């Protein structure tokens, strides 16, 4: 998968949305859209925590670069 769009980042101190962000840093919280090469089986996180969560892994280093909840 790849990040298709960063819709906004959340300021953790005020919980306000910061729009027009070009990148996400370590420990940032953001709402994003991703694109997958093939359809995936998923549920909303509220419905099923196992199939409603994701981990993004860098294909070059195999390191975790992000984690998320499907809403």
C-alpha positions as CSV (number, residue, x, y, z in Angstrom):
1,X,0.0,0.0,0.0
2,X,1.0,3.6,-0.4
3,X,-0.2,6.8,1.2
4,X,-2.5,8.4,-1.4
5,X,-3.5,11.6,0.6
6,X,-2.8,13.2,3.9
7,X,-6.2,14.8,4.8
8,X,-5.1,16.4,8.0
9,X,-2.8,16.1,11.0
10,X,-4.0,16.5,14.6
11,X,-2.3,18.9,17.0
12,X,-2.0,16.7,20.1
13,X,-2.1,19.7,22.4
14,X,-5.3,21.3,21.1
15,X,-6.8,18.4,19.1
16,X,-7.3,20.8,16.2
17,X,-6.9,19.7,12.6
18,X,-3.9,21.0,10.7
19,X,-4.7,20.8,6.9
20,X,-2.4,21.2,4.0
21,X,0.3,19.0,5.5
22,X,2.9,17.5,3.1
23,X,4.4,14.9,5.4
24,X,3.8,13.0,8.7
25,X,6.6,12.7,11.3
26,X,7.3,10.2,14.0
27,X,4.5,10.0,16.6
28,X,2.2,12.3,14.5
29,X,-1.5,11.5,14.4
30,X,-3.2,12.0,11.0
31,X,-6.1,11.1,8.9
32,X,-4.9,9.6,5.6
33,X,-6.1,7.7,2.6
34,X,-4.1,4.7,1.3
35,X,-4.1,2.9,-2.0
36,X,-3.5,-0.9,-2.1
37,X,-2.4,-2.9,-5.1
38,X,-5.2,-5.4,-4.5
39,X,-8.5,-5.2,-2.5
40,X,-8.1,-6.1,1.2
41,X,-10.4,-7.6,3.7
42,X,-11.2,-5.0,6.3
43,X,-13.7,-3.8,8.9
44,X,-14.1,-0.7,10.9
45,X,-11.9,-0.7,14.0
46,X,-15.0,-0.3,16.2
47,X,-16.5,-3.5,14.8
48,X,-13.4,-5.7,14.7
49,X,-10.0,-4.6,16.2
50,X,-8.1,-7.4,14.3
51,X,-9.3,-6.6,10.8
52,X,-9.8,-2.9,11.5
53,X,-6.2,-2.1,12.2
54,X,-3.2,-1.8,9.9
55,X,0.6,-1.7,10.1
56,X,2.6,0.1,7.3
57,X,6.0,-1.5,6.7
58,X,8.8,0.0,4.6
59,X,9.5,-2.6,1.8
60,X,13.2,-1.6,1.7
61,X,14.0,-1.9,5.4
62,X,11.1,-4.0,6.7
63,X,10.7,-1.5,9.5
64,X,7.3,-0.4,10.8
65,X,6.7,3.2,9.6
66,X,3.1,3.5,10.7
67,X,0.1,2.0,12.3
68,X,-3.5,2.9,12.0
69,X,-7.2,2.3,12.6
70,X,-9.7,1.9,9.8
71,X,-12.7,4.2,10.4
